[in-house]
Every structure is written in structure tokens, then in C-alpha cells.
Amino acid sequence: MRKDLSIVLDEARRNGARVPVASLVDQFYAAVQACGGNRWDTSSLIKLLRD
């Protein structure tokens, strides 16, 4: 997911587009990775937000 989000965020920067939700989701996935969840799926975001 972060690879795909990186592509989106890079393209948004080039085009001057604002994508605050994509940026926020990328930060959430960064937090998941920091917890050792590199291979966790999308449901890891729910766990992150509940804890």
C-alpha cells in the first residue's frame, strides 16, 4: 500500500493537487510498519485506530 500511496503522493506534488486523506492514510500505514506490520493487510488500520 505504501508503494502505491507514494506514487499517488508524488504525482499529486507534481500536479499541485491536494490529497490530504491520502497523506493521512500513508501516515497511518507508516505507523503500522513501525509496529512491525509490514505484511499486514488493510484491516490493520482499524486495529491502529482502535488502540
N, C-alpha and C positions, 0 to 999 in steps of 0.2 A: 504494500500500500504506500509506503513512504516513497518508493521509487516513482510511482505514478503521481503522487502528490507533488513530488519535486518537479516533474515535467510540467504539471499544471502551474505551479507557482513560478517557475522560470519563465514560462510563456506569458503569464499574467504580468510579470515585471517588464518583459519586453514590450508588451502591448499597452502598458499603463492601466491594465484592468485591476479593479479591486476585488479581491476574493477573500474576505475576512473569515468566512466559515471554513474554507479550505485550509487557511493558515491555522485556524484553531484546531481543526482535526489533525493536522500534521503535528502540532504541539502535543496533542493527546497521544498520538502514536509514538512520539519521541519518549513520552513518559512511560508508555508500555514497554518500549525497548529498554529503557533504563532499569526497569524491574525484571529484566531477563526474558521478556516476552517477544523475542524476535520472530518466532514462528506462530504466535497466537493469531487467531482469526479476528474478524470484526467484532465479535461479541466481547472481546477484551475491553473495548471502550466502555461497555456497560459496567463491567467489573471496576474499571478505573474510576468511573464517575460515582459509583456507589460507595467505594471505600474512602 
